[in-house]
Amino acid sequence: MTGTYTPQPATPSMPFGTRQGPTIGTRIARRGIAFVRMLLLVGFTGFLVAMVVATVFAGLVIAINGRLP
């Protein structure tokens, strides 16, 4: 087998022994993306609920009147 027999670290060592955490810009960007995704999902869910309610209402109107107005 070729290669080294000594264990290698998964990441290179840092000057103070730990990796830096995400900066404030990175955290804000991630929160912004999550917020936009939440808005899109809530909007899409609201649209689906509105379609179901409209379908049920149209079915009731047809059942009562025999046709849509």
C-alpha positions as CSV (number, residue, x, y, z in Angstrom):
1,M,0.0,0.0,0.0
2,T,1.2,3.5,-0.8
3,G,0.6,6.5,1.3
4,T,1.3,7.6,4.9
5,Y,0.6,5.5,8.0
6,T,0.1,8.4,10.3
7,P,-3.5,9.6,10.8
8,Q,-4.3,12.9,9.0
9,P,-6.7,15.5,10.4
10,A,-9.9,16.1,8.5
11,T,-9.3,19.8,8.4
12,P,-6.1,21.7,8.8
13,S,-5.3,23.0,12.2
14,M,-6.3,26.6,12.9
15,P,-4.2,29.1,14.9
16,F,-6.5,28.9,17.9
17,G,-7.6,25.3,17.6
18,T,-11.2,25.8,16.3
19,R,-12.8,26.8,13.1
20,Q,-14.4,30.2,12.9
21,G,-18.1,30.3,13.1
22,P,-20.3,31.9,10.4
23,T,-20.0,35.6,10.1
24,I,-23.0,37.9,10.6
25,G,-23.4,38.3,6.9
26,T,-23.6,34.6,6.3
27,R,-26.2,34.2,9.1
28,I,-28.3,37.0,7.7
29,A,-28.1,35.6,4.2
30,R,-29.2,32.1,5.4
31,R,-32.1,33.7,7.4
32,G,-33.1,35.7,4.4
33,I,-33.2,32.7,2.1
34,A,-35.2,30.7,4.7
35,F,-37.6,33.7,5.1
36,V,-38.2,33.9,1.4
37,R,-38.7,30.2,1.1
38,M,-41.2,30.3,4.0
39,L,-43.1,33.1,2.3
40,L,-43.3,31.1,-0.9
41,L,-44.5,28.0,0.8
42,V,-47.1,29.9,2.8
43,G,-48.4,31.6,-0.3
44,F,-48.5,28.4,-2.3
45,T,-50.4,26.6,0.6
46,G,-52.8,29.5,0.8
47,F,-53.4,29.3,-3.0
48,L,-54.1,25.5,-2.7
49,V,-56.5,26.1,0.2
50,A,-58.3,28.8,-1.7
51,M,-58.7,26.5,-4.7
52,V,-60.2,23.7,-2.5
53,V,-62.6,26.2,-0.9
54,A,-63.7,27.6,-4.3
55,T,-64.2,24.1,-5.6
56,V,-66.4,23.1,-2.6
57,F,-68.3,26.3,-2.8
58,A,-68.9,25.8,-6.6
59,G,-70.1,22.3,-5.9
60,L,-72.6,23.5,-3.3
61,V,-73.9,26.2,-5.6
62,I,-74.4,23.6,-8.4
63,A,-76.0,21.2,-6.0
64,I,-78.5,23.8,-4.8
65,N,-79.2,25.7,-8.1
66,G,-78.4,23.1,-10.6
67,R,-75.9,25.4,-12.3
68,L,-73.4,28.2,-11.6
69,P,-74.7,31.7,-11.6
